[in-house]
Amino acid sequence: MLAGKAAAATTSFCSLQATLLTLAILTLLSFTYFSLNSSILHSHPLSPLNHHHLLPATIPEDHVNTTTTTTVDDHHQQLSDIYHSPKVFGLNFADMEANFKVYIYPDGDPNTFYQTPRKLTGKYASEGYFFQNIRESRFRTLDPDQAHLFFIPISCHKMRGKGTSYENMTIIVQNYVESLISKYPYWNRTLGADHFFVTCHDVGVRATEGFPLLVKNSIRVVCSPSYDVGFIPHKDVALPQVLQPFALPAGGNDLENRTKLGFWAGHRNSKIRVILARVWENDTELDISNNRINRAIGPLVYQKRFYSTKFCICPGGSQVNSARIADSIHYGCVPVILSNYYDLPFNDILDWHKFAVVLKEHDVYRLKQILKDIADTEFVALHKNLVKVQKHFQWNSPPIRYDAFHMVMYELWLRRHVIKY
């Protein structure tokens, strides 16, 4: 009996030894295999095919070809100073151009409230150009089943022109959106997460903010992206406020003409502007004016000041945004952002510190010294990079690759990943 148990124990022990020996042999073979592979990879450079495994996850391999990749790399090698990640931006941009589709709801009376802003100039230019560009671009699809995102074409400027109150505007917007929700199945699939609307002037912001379902669920593309009024950076998009057409050609590569340290002229319609004017309006090195320059002084005097200045001060007005930022970029004057809560346009794509000076509002008291402390070599680099970003803050019809429209579309492309129910 005891002998039988001992024999069984001996057999089990031998079996365990055999198992452990087998595992040891397999482990040794595995290490040998991977070591050989590693030595081969180190002795032979990665082929173009192997490089595809290093591309961002959003770029499928079948969408990448040598010609496209080379073109993108060449283009962004020249502009690498202004992007956070030029190669990723270039590859994802190409993927967006090839695949992105947006469905525009056809509902609404274009002669009354929806579809198209009144004009493509002045404070409505950015919103108006987007409405026009999206219709004439490759991104529009008439098949909602192909769409990544859905555009709600609300334009409140016509309502304002008819004298409609903000309360009634909100009611009109709410009725319009609720009619889309009841008529189509697309909003309810994502609770509106794949829907967006575009508004630049504060009229549209005030008209929509009274409808929380729209503001909180959908993507807001707005010119007033202030953190303290409900703007959500990872969801919403900052729309650049551009007053087109520009009165004068673009500036750049004209450093010898820029003899004035800083410039600002405008109305005191915000706290920071009041402080700016009070502290610096009598300074001899900073050209600070309490009011906009009177046109009676001469034609385009205000615009010409941009050409002769190194740094253009851009404090927020009634809203956190300022059209002076786009003006400064266009005329080649390095913008100085004075704001505590401003998600700058294309901030997750462009490195603003490479072509602008970004300050908090409390820095206004040390403004002149901060600007004087910027070395000449640093200013030259800022100015050169500023010229490179000008194309991103220009609207065109039809739209042109890398212009403001395409940059906004790229921001929307980054926000297309939502869960559909």
Buried (B, 14 or more C-beta within 10 A) or exposed (E): EEEEEEEEEEEEEEEEEEEEEEEEEEEEEEEEEEEEEEEEEEEEEEEEEEEBEEBEEBBEEEBBEEEBBEEBEEBBEEBBBBBEBBBBBBBBBBBBBEBBBBBBBEBBEEEEBBBBBEEBEEBBBBBBBBBBBBBEBEBBBEEBEEBBBBBBBBBBBBBBEEEBEBEEBBBBBBEBBBEBBEEBEBBEBBBBBBBBBBBBBBBBBBBBBBBEBBBEBBBBBBBBBBEEEEBEEEBBBBBBBBBBEBBEEEBBEEBEEBEBBBBBBBEBEBEBBEBBBEBBBEEEEBBBBBEEBEEEEEEEEBBBBBBBBBBBBBBBBEBBBBBBBBBBBBBBBBBBBBBBBBBBBBBBBBBBEBBBBBBEBEBBEEBBEBBEEBEEEEBEBBBBBBBBBBBBBBBBEEBBEBBBBBBBBBBBBBBBEBEEE
